[in-house]
Amino acid sequence: MASPKQKHHYQTHLPVLLEATLKCLQPQVGDSYLDLTAGYGGHASAVIAATAAAEKAVLVDRDPEAVAALKKRFAIQVRIIQKSFAEATQLLLAEGKLYDMVLMDLGVSSPQLNKVERGFSLRQAARLDMRMDQTQKLTAYEVVNSYAQKALAQVIALYGEERQANAIAQAIVRHRPVLSTRDLARIVASVIRRKSKIHPATRSFQAIRIEVNDELGQLKSALPRALQLLAPGGRIAVISFHSLEDRIVKEVLFEAGYSGYEATIKLLNKKPMLGRIIEPTNPHARSAILRAAVKNKNKHTPKGGAYVNRHT
């Protein structure tokens, strides 16, 4: 049983687009469930409650702190895997698993942002880190302080879609060593003079975080495998938080859904469901984009596939 402090943490960490996600996944009693970005279990808790089949749920996260929280929340009923979703999908495919529902809730979680020492937040001083998996070697400190100016500018331009990437990279190199998130935010703000409600360093922080965690590379590898892990008639929901993620999700789903007789899925929402419209009062949902699909039932189960559905 969770402690009062743990219960409070679970209650205050509200999952983004929960009702919309449940509507897309349509969990039923006995369904199997794969959550590739389980975080602290907000979505998973609701899905598992609806299926009443915790033993058929698999929760994945690469953050050791999130995995520890998941183990406390779900005890031994649920299989919990500490891996990136790219590694986890490869493992589960090798095991021949198939699932009725698959969820990917991309990006950084609120607990990661709110814990100052993790180095994700640009509004509080902390050592530059930004690792989702704290066992990996590459940190934001290495990216900011060791990348060549040209390489750093490319990261900020590509992953942050920042027009002033060259000037920002030049300013960062000029101020090295950059030790804290606050220092980095100030350097970027000194270059960008445009007026906006959004902090001027937001795009640069996003870019460096994506580089540290290889977020787009992970997504490109994992999403096609996630579709393979869907059982016939199974449903997948993907929540992204910026245009770079959503572009990959859209391309993969559309390619799988518009292949004539070879199509493996049917899109449930040709136009994305937008958090700012569905949950206008939730600041964490402001940039959320939800896409979903269902696996065509006429596709054969792969050889060796172990499909456990609600009827078995």
Buried (B, 14 or more C-beta within 10 A) or exposed (E): EEEEEBEEBBEEBEBBBBEBBBBBBBBBEBBBBBBBBBBBBBBBBBBBEBBEBBEBBBBBBBBEBBBEBBBBBBEEEBBBBBBBBBBBBBBBBEEBBBBBBBBBBBBBBBBBBEBBEBBBBBEBBBBBBBBBBEEEEBBBBEBBBEBEBEEBBBBBBBBBBBEBBBBBBBBBBEBEEBBBBBBBBBBBBBBBEEEEEEBBBBBBBBBBBBBBBBBBBBBBBBBBBBBBBBBBEBBBBBBBBBEBBBEBBBEBBBBBBEEEEEBBBBBBBEEBBBBEEBBEEBEBBEBBBBBBBBBBEEBEEEEEBEBBBBEE
